[in-house]
């Protein structure tokens, strides 16, 4: 993989997106439906794209929102819809577009007051809390975010009544209906003016911050964190969590330093990622260079992506911690300190996460549940209790040998649920690699692990690139 000479350095002024033409393209450009890249397409989590490529425009959001309204009607979902957005430049315009359609369809919609931003976990919690004890009039949600994608991108996700990202049967339904609406130039989309939507009886502005912050004590031992006296820091990377840390400090009497409180839709404060792009990827040492540079000032520092559904951890000894190492330790700790967790509940991991997790789970006599990339695959099990943990590492064949060893398995489907992984995992005795399209950007990702050493890992990566390049 070629590394940009700008990687890890502050983004130069000329790299920053021009917001005026970006928003103009959002409102004015009509997608070319003969181009598959410009149709509605739900990838790993939601529809993502950019107006500059004709893949994220107001036309898309009108169609997707109407499709969600049609899906809700078909499913009998008639409770409130919680809608959150992150700090990307297109998230505000997309939320306003969606409100016009939701109001026209009579959907009771709850948004953060004062035009505020809302992390993905806050929307998920709101859905679950509202639905607790109910069997009718259930809530669902929309999160407007392209996650860690570049500043010129937009994204739109649907969370059904279980609070998690929608499964493929739901996203296929919504995707197909949205494209059908687009082919009719959105003639069947219901819509009112923004003023009518904001002032109507269906739009409700609430404080979503403090209920979430107050509820943290029920899932996290906040007193243990306070009593430890560790010097802690967080960088929200300009995302939706930025307004949550001060209330967390105040409520739980913590002293977490917010090292970067800036919100800027161009994300001008970021350091450049490996490929020369601005990307708020908290698993990338290049995008995290500023926080890694502060590693010796804090015992633990961490960062979130713009919608706060992933994190990166920085420590003095490791710098940016390998997320697989954190997952393996977290799984072992939780399984040995949660006696009320049922013994039959499985541990969920994605196909591209470390085999260290397999070994930890096996040593503790628990069942492993291995699925394709995407947190949506864990949601049913977490919701019904058959899965007690779900975690995925988000950092990014015709041959018979891999790094000098015979290939013992080639997987195109996940062992846990037999779902297609949209790629390939190749396994040898001392290591493995997996290759798959990103699902969020037009790039291919290669994941690899060696049980030997760094030289062996590089050999695996070299073979993987040859296999993928020749495919």
Secondary structure, 3 states (H helix, E strand, C coil): CCCCCCECCECCHHHCCCHHHHHHHHHHCCCCCCCHHHCCCECCCCEEECHHHCCCCHHHHHHHHHHHHHHHHHHCCCCCEEEEECCCHHHHHHHHHHHHHHHHCCCCEEEEHHHCCCCHHHHHHHHHHHHCCCCCCCCEEEEECCCCCCCCCEEEEEECCCCCECCHHHHHHHHHHHHHHHHCCCCCCCCCCHHHHHHCCCEEEECCHHHHHHHHHHCCCHHHHHHHCCCEEEECCCCHHHHCHHHHHHHHCCCCEEEECCCCCCCCCCEECCCCCCCCCCCCCCCCHHHHCCHHHCCEEEEECCCCCCEEEEECCCEECCHHHHHHHHHHHHHHHCCCCCCCCEEEEECCCCHHHHHHHHHCCCCEEEECCCCHHHHHHHHHCCEEEEECCCCCCCCCEECCEEEEEEEEECCCCCCEEEEEEEEECCEEEEEEECCCCCCEEEEEEECCCHHHHHHHHHHHHHHHHCC
